[in-house]
Amino acid sequence: MKRLKCNVGEYGVLMNSREEFLILKLPLNKEFTKELWMLPGGRLD
């Protein structure tokens, strides 16, 4: 039986008093060849 490899992530929405929210722009590199936007977060151990 082959084991599956998976990652667990956690992301959040941060808003200020003017109801603006934070999104992150990832830099272009080999993995991300187009402009990519995402919520702040990360992987869980």
SVG drawing of the C-alpha trace seen along z (x, -y; Angstrom):
<svg xmlns="http://www.w3.org/2000/svg" viewBox="-15 -53 28 55">
<polyline fill="none" stroke="black" stroke-width="0.4" points="0.0,0.0 1.4,-3.4 1.4,-6.2 0.0,-9.5 1.9,-12.7 -0.1,-15.7 0.5,-19.1 -1.9,-20.8 -2.2,-24.6 -3.8,-27.3 -4.8,-30.7 -6.6,-33.8 -8.3,-36.9 -6.9,-40.1 -9.1,-43.2 -8.6,-46.7 -11.2,-49.2 -11.8,-50.5 -12.7,-46.9 -9.6,-46.5 -8.1,-43.1 -4.5,-41.8 -3.4,-39.6 0.1,-38.6 1.7,-38.8 4.1,-35.9 7.4,-36.5 7.8,-35.0 10.1,-31.9 10.2,-28.4 7.2,-27.2 5.1,-30.3 5.5,-31.5 2.5,-33.8 1.6,-36.5 -0.1,-34.8 -2.0,-36.3 -2.9,-34.5 -4.1,-34.9 -1.4,-35.1 -0.8,-31.7 1.4,-28.7 1.9,-24.9 1.3,-23.1 3.8,-20.7"/>
</svg>
